Amino acid sequence: MDEPIEMSLDPKDWSAFRRVAHEALNDALDFLETVRERPVWKPVPPEIRAQLLNEALPVDESPLETVYEQFRTRILPYATGNVHPRFFGWVHGAGQAGNIVAEMLAAAMNSNCGGRDHGAIYVEREVLGWCKQLFGFPSEASGLIVSGTSMANLVALGVARNARGPLRTSGVGQAADRLVAYTSVETHESIAKALEILGLGSCSLRKVPINRDATIDLSTLQQFIAEDKAAGLRPYCLIGCAGTVNTGAVDDLQELARISKTEDIWFHVDGAFGALCMLSEKLQHRLKGIEQADSLAFDFHKWAHVQYDAGCVLVRRADLHRAAYSMRPPYLQGLSRGLGAGQDWPCELGIELSRSFRALKIWFAFKEHGARKLGQLIERNCEQARYLAERVATKPELELLSPAYLNIVCFRVRAAGLDEKSLDQMNAEIVTDIQESGVAAPSTTRVHGRLAIRINITNHRTQFRDLDVLVNAVLKAFHSRLALRIPQLPDA
């Protein structure tokens, strides 16, 4: 009888594999080291799109060298651009070189962090312990490393919903018609999406108006709660923002905590990027009250510069957290010893059973750089935002639409003879012009109804001179666009 053919996906020639792997690692390091020499962003050419979209399913093997060359030429040059120091468009972290090592090692281990007793689980618990210490949560609180704040919000609001009744077994049913949550109109859309997924519907979310400083109007909030109670509804959750996505404003978390306690409402904080201001001794006071939250969602892949994706949710009461998600079929029953040991598995605290070793890159980042340095970089980004706001204020062609509460600056160009609609169009065109030039990558939003050029600074590579480059690029694009419109303007 012939011996069966043994098959594996391991390299047939480990030496050749090492050569390609080392080349890829060197290219990855070059990609970061030379980031300033490249455009912030450039569009994927039509021919590259066609190659990526029209290729049939690969059936036969290809040498790793060939596969890597296709990546190097078709994919690597067309990244989002957030590693670049002049990526200002959205709240994306810049990543860090050390995390390349962490990601490589996590890939080699290929750990499933849904549960069981192995090293990766203890790394995640250690990282969560650091988070509880940072935010003033009790040591017995629970938490979970997730993909990002959108997932963290969903997990936390699921706990809040379940805490109001046995909805896991009975379903939301008519109970969903009575539960009401509250947050400001500036809150990220992931909150409404979470309520939709949880079966409560986005109509169960009361969006409270904001003050001139873009924080939630506390008086109107309390009025809404009183009206809903009088109507027989059940206020169950209040969501505060630690850094709104549009302007970076921080709600009065201390007062929201007081209202939540008085009204017996779950207090959740969406701190996607702003929560990490706790790393800074100079900025911590802005978040007073966050330590009283029943749950907190935030990202490491923003202001901690951990590679995507890496978010976190903390829940004050571990029993309520576990009650909302724990489900242990026979094949997942914990044992007293061996690989299957342990009772508190991460899969009992969220949606995913299959979970990657995200905690390792977070662990690397804090071990390599330390909390103090990460906090100092956050402080510098806020200083840079104030610098940019001051530069904008000195330019007669520019108008500041929102103060630099933290790290976000919203402004626009203005020109005599252009109505609001034309100004909106002009500013949108300028943003696109700058993106396509590769000089910088701003974005747009609306502040008090007006289209704004939105500049977010969440990047450890950004220097003050990069903001000068940005302002000059905006003015150059503005004057170029204005020159095209001059014949259309009325005579002076």
Secondary structure as the mmCIF struct_conf table of DSSP 4:
data_model
#
loop_
_struct_conf.conf_type_id
_struct_conf.id
_struct_conf.beg_label_comp_id
_struct_conf.beg_label_asym_id
_struct_conf.beg_label_seq_id
_struct_conf.end_label_comp_id
_struct_conf.end_label_asym_id
_struct_conf.end_label_seq_id
HELX_LH_PP_P HELX_LH_PP_P1 ASP A 2 GLU A 6
BEND BEND1 LEU A 9 ASP A 10
BEND BEND2 LYS A 12 LYS A 12
HELX_RH_AL_P HELX_RH_AL_P1 TRP A 14 GLU A 33
TURN_TY1_P TURN_TY1_P1 THR A 34 THR A 34
HELX_RH_3T_P HELX_RH_3T_P1 VAL A 35 GLU A 37
BEND BEND3 ARG A 38 ARG A 38
BEND BEND4 VAL A 40 VAL A 40
HELX_LH_PP_P HELX_LH_PP_P2 PRO A 43 PRO A 45
HELX_RH_AL_P HELX_RH_AL_P2 PRO A 46 ASN A 54
HELX_LH_PP_P HELX_LH_PP_P3 GLU A 55 PRO A 58
BEND BEND5 ASP A 60 ASP A 60
HELX_RH_AL_P HELX_RH_AL_P3 LEU A 64 ARG A 74
TURN_TY1_P TURN_TY1_P2 ILE A 75 ILE A 75
HELX_RH_3T_P HELX_RH_3T_P2 LEU A 76 TYR A 78
TURN_TY1_P TURN_TY1_P3 ASN A 82 VAL A 83
BEND BEND6 HIS A 84 HIS A 84
TURN_TY1_P TURN_TY1_P4 PRO A 85 ARG A 86
STRN STRN1 PHE A 87 PHE A 87
BEND BEND7 GLY A 89 VAL A 91
TURN_TY1_P TURN_TY1_P5 ALA A 97 ALA A 97
HELX_RH_AL_P HELX_RH_AL_P4 GLY A 98 MET A 109
TURN_TY1_P TURN_TY1_P6 ASN A 110 ASN A 110
TURN_TY1_P TURN_TY1_P7 CYS A 113 GLY A 114
BEND BEND8 GLY A 115 HIS A 118
HELX_RH_AL_P HELX_RH_AL_P5 GLY A 119 PHE A 135
TURN_TY1_P TURN_TY1_P8 GLY A 136 GLY A 136
TURN_TY1_P TURN_TY1_P9 SER A 139 GLU A 140
STRN STRN2 SER A 142 VAL A 146
BEND BEND9 SER A 147 SER A 147
HELX_RH_AL_P HELX_RH_AL_P6 THR A 149 ASN A 162
TURN_TY1_P TURN_TY1_P10 ALA A 163 ARG A 164
BEND BEND10 GLY A 165 GLY A 165
HELX_RH_AL_P HELX_RH_AL_P7 LEU A 167 SER A 170
BEND BEND11 VAL A 172 VAL A 172
HELX_RH_3T_P HELX_RH_3T_P3 GLY A 173 ASP A 177
TURN_TY1_P TURN_TY1_P11 ARG A 178 ARG A 178
STRN STRN3 LEU A 179 SER A 184
TURN_TY1_P TURN_TY1_P12 VAL A 185 GLU A 186
BEND BEND12 THR A 187 THR A 187
TURN_TY1_P TURN_TY1_P13 GLU A 189 GLU A 189
HELX_RH_AL_P HELX_RH_AL_P8 SER A 190 ILE A 197
TURN_TY1_P TURN_TY1_P14 LEU A 198 GLY A 199
BEND BEND13 LEU A 200 LEU A 200
HELX_RH_3T_P HELX_RH_3T_P4 SER A 202 SER A 204
STRN STRN4 LEU A 205 VAL A 208
STRN STRN5 ILE A 210 ILE A 210
TURN_TY1_P TURN_TY1_P15 ARG A 212 ASP A 213
BEND BEND14 ALA A 214 THR A 215
STRN STRN6 ILE A 216 ILE A 216
HELX_RH_AL_P HELX_RH_AL_P9 LEU A 218 ALA A 230
TURN_TY1_P TURN_TY1_P16 ALA A 231 GLY A 232
STRN STRN7 ARG A 234 CYS A 241
STRN STRN8 ALA A 242 ALA A 242
BEND BEND15 GLY A 243 GLY A 243
TURN_TY1_P TURN_TY1_P17 VAL A 245 THR A 247
STRN STRN9 VAL A 250 VAL A 250
HELX_RH_AL_P HELX_RH_AL_P10 LEU A 253 GLU A 263
TURN_TY1_P TURN_TY1_P18 ASP A 264 ASP A 264
STRN STRN10 TRP A 266 ASP A 270
TURN_TY1_P TURN_TY1_P19 ALA A 272 PHE A 273
HELX_RH_3T_P HELX_RH_3T_P5 GLY A 274 LEU A 279
TURN_TY1_P TURN_TY1_P20 GLU A 281 LEU A 283
HELX_RH_3T_P HELX_RH_3T_P6 GLN A 284 LEU A 287
TURN_TY1_P TURN_TY1_P21 LYS A 288 GLY A 289
HELX_RH_3T_P HELX_RH_3T_P7 ILE A 290 GLN A 292
BEND BEND16 ASP A 294 ASP A 294
STRN STRN11 SER A 295 ASP A 299
BEND BEND17 PHE A 300 PHE A 300
TURN_TY1_P TURN_TY1_P22 HIS A 301 ALA A 304
HELX_LH_PP_P HELX_LH_PP_P4 VAL A 306 GLN A 307
BEND BEND18 TYR A 308 TYR A 308
STRN STRN12 GLY A 311 VAL A 315
BEND BEND19 ARG A 316 ARG A 316
HELX_RH_AL_P HELX_RH_AL_P11 ALA A 318 TYR A 325
HELX_RH_3T_P HELX_RH_3T_P8 PRO A 330 LEU A 332
STRN STRN13 LEU A 335 LEU A 335
BEND BEND20 SER A 336 GLY A 338
TURN_TY1_P TURN_TY1_P23 LEU A 339 GLY A 340
STRN STRN14 ALA A 341 ALA A 341
BEND BEND21 GLN A 343 GLN A 343
HELX_RH_3T_P HELX_RH_3T_P9 PRO A 346 LEU A 349
BEND BEND22 GLY A 350 ILE A 351
BEND BEND23 LEU A 353 SER A 354
TURN_TY1_P TURN_TY1_P24 ARG A 358 ARG A 358
HELX_RH_AL_P HELX_RH_AL_P12 ALA A 359 ALA A 393
TURN_TY1_P TURN_TY1_P25 THR A 394 THR A 394
TURN_TY1_P TURN_TY1_P26 PRO A 396 GLU A 397
STRN STRN15 LEU A 398 SER A 402
BEND BEND24 TYR A 405 ASN A 407
STRN STRN16 ILE A 408 VAL A 413
TURN_TY1_P TURN_TY1_P27 ALA A 416 GLY A 417
HELX_RH_AL_P HELX_RH_AL_P13 GLU A 420 SER A 437
TURN_TY1_P TURN_TY1_P28 GLY A 438 GLY A 438
BEND BEND25 VAL A 439 VAL A 439
STRN STRN17 ALA A 441 ALA A 441
STRN STRN18 SER A 443 VAL A 447
TURN_TY1_P TURN_TY1_P29 HIS A 448 GLY A 449
STRN STRN19 ARG A 450 ASN A 456
TURN_TY1_P TURN_TY1_P30 HIS A 460 ARG A 461
HELX_RH_AL_P HELX_RH_AL_P14 PHE A 464 ARG A 485
HELX_RH_3T_P HELX_RH_3T_P10 ILE A 486 GLN A 488
BEND BEND26 LEU A 489 LEU A 489
HELX_LH_PP_P HELX_LH_PP_P5 PRO A 490 ASP A 491
#
